[in-house]
Structure formats: structure tokens, C-alpha cells
Amino acid sequence: MTIPFPLLRLPWLALIPVCQEMESIDVLAFSLLSKKAHNLSKIFRKLSSYSVHLIVESDHLDVRVGFDLRRKMGLKYYFNTKNVPILANAMFQKRAFTHENSGLTTSQWLKRVLDVINCKSICQLDLRGSPQVDVCDTFGKLQNIQKLNIFKNCSNIFAKKSLEILSTVSSEITLFKMPFETREEFQTFLKSNLNYLNINTNTFPNFKFTLEDLLVTNALKLNLNDGKLNLEEINQFFQNWMENKSDTRLGHLEICTFEKVDEKNLLKGLKPVSFPRNRKRYDIRRADGKKATITFRDVWKMTFISFYAWP
């Protein structure tokens, strides 16, 4: 019979070398034992994360931590004990957590992990499933997310609720599915003060991004890899900008088309000024003096168009 060692009863001086010899995963596991263990781990063994990648699946939360370019580690919190896989490897066993073996809710567990690794921002948050438990209170604790990705297996309800909470703290949002049932819902989202919105329409080909959608978009940057806008609609967006008819913040647009693009059909009515060394780069300037640059380039059978309004 193994007798548990009362580690937390050791004097502080004795705990210092113990904590310093621990692997990063052991420091995290130790910090989850209690509030006292959490505080001790922060004092005696300070961890500093290089990158943090969160993945939300239907049955668990996956946290992947990089301490430098070579040293990485993964932890998983299962929402239901019955979903925990049988792991023969002891190393993987101590990386699988539940409410039963940690005594913590999802929100408490993630908060403690991020605190111990001194996480200042989440480099990427992937929503790949729809958890059977409410994890949105967990999202409310996140303050800085570099990339938020909504994947197709994420339910519409969960995706919309997550976007409502996280869009204001996310630098870049990518939609690999369209979670909005109506055009009105979608346009309400487009009117939000987003930083960078990337709509990957290749993964939902039946969706059409309209000129009206484009004109109400308030994101600073919008990337439509194939929004199915025709050249006439793209030109109309440019003309609206020239005539100062739009009061949105959109100042950087990336879009591609399968239509044949040239100066006449893309820049009709804009009075563009071309660059001598680059025939596919043009400046346009409106009455108030504000300038924008339009470029386009052919790649295989597609043409990529870029619009950038100078500050």
C-alpha cells in the first residue's frame, strides 16, 4: 500500500528545490491541487508561455501551451468523466482533467492554468464542437484573443453566443461556417466594431455575400476569399467610397473573382492614377483628400483584388 507524501506540509525552504525540479506539466498539475498549491507554484516556479492555443470540442477543452519554439505541452479538461479515454501512458493520464479529479469547474480550471503559465493573450481559439455544458462563462474571462476560428461542427447557437462574447476581444475572426439563419442577423453582426473578419466562403459555397452586406460592414479589415461579388458590385463599393457615402470603418478589403479583370471594368468612373512600374496598382482620391490604393493580381484562373484606404 502506498502512503501519500504530505508535500504541502513541508517548510517553504524545502518546497523550493522540489518545485524547481518539476517538469512544466507537473507544476501545472501541482497548482491544481488547491489554492495553496496554486500560490506556491507561482512563487517557486514561474512559468512563462510563448503561445497558448485553445480548442473547444464537444466533449473536452484542449489547451496547448508553447513555452518556447521547441518545448510544448497539451492539457485536456473533459466535461464528462465518461468521455475520458482510457490512457495507458502515465504521461497522458496526468494531462487529462475532469471536475472529479481536479475539483474545479471548466472556468475555474482554465483560469488557474492560464494564471500559472502567465498567459497574457490567447494566440488562437478554435470552436470545433458544441459542448454539452455551458462554457461561455469561461469565455467571459478571456481578455485578448489573436485569432478566433468558428468551424463547421460548431452549432449555430453556440457560435453566435461565442461571437457575442468574444468578438470585442478578438483581433481576427474567421468563419468556416455561416451560423446566422437570416440576412438581418448576419448584417447585425457585420455592423459590430470588429478588427479583422475573414469569411471563408469556400467551406459554405451556397452562401452569397451581397453588396448590401459589404456596404454595412464595420470591420477595419474584411477578407472574402470568394464572396461571389461581381465586378460591377465591387466597382460600386469603390464608387461609394469615392463619393463618401459610407460611414463604416472598413478600410481594407481583400476579395477574389473568377471574372476577367482589367482597369476599365474594375475602376470605371474612379479617375485612377496608375503607378509607372506597376500597371495593376492604382491610387484613387476623393474630394476630401483621402486616398485609397487598389491592386489586383492574377493567380491561376482567379484575380485577387485589394483595396486599402490610407489613414
PyMOL commands that set and color helices and strands:
alter all, ss='L'
color gray80, all
select helices_A, chain A and resi 7-9+12-21+24-31+35-44+81-83+90-93+99-102+106-116+136-139+156-169+183-190+201-203+211-216+231-242+263-266
alter helices_A, ss='H'
color red, helices_A
select strands_A, chain A and resi 51-56+60-66+72-78+96-97+124-127+145-150+170-175+196-199+221-224+252-257+273-275+278-285+291-299+302-309
alter strands_A, ss='S'
color yellow, strands_A
deselect
rebuild
show_as cartoon
